[in-house]
Amino acid sequence: MAQFELLADAEGWNDQERDLRLVASLRGPAVGMLAHLTPTQRKNYFNLVGVLQRRFDQQQQAEV
């Protein structure tokens, strides 16, 4: 996520472009999370980041 944010800032992406590019870059279990979101939720960058962080930060914490 840190790499994505650095690239987005450097390229000057707005929230809509960040959302589109983030969705396009998802793979594996992360892309499966999209099925649990409404179309409106999928199009909100901050909502999408929050959902992904809640899901995958918990997994990383459990591994630590």
Buried (B, 14 or more C-beta within 10 A) or exposed (E): EEEBEEEBEEEEBEEEEBBBBBBEEBEEEBEEBBEEBEEEEBBBBEBBBEBBEEBBEEEEEEEE
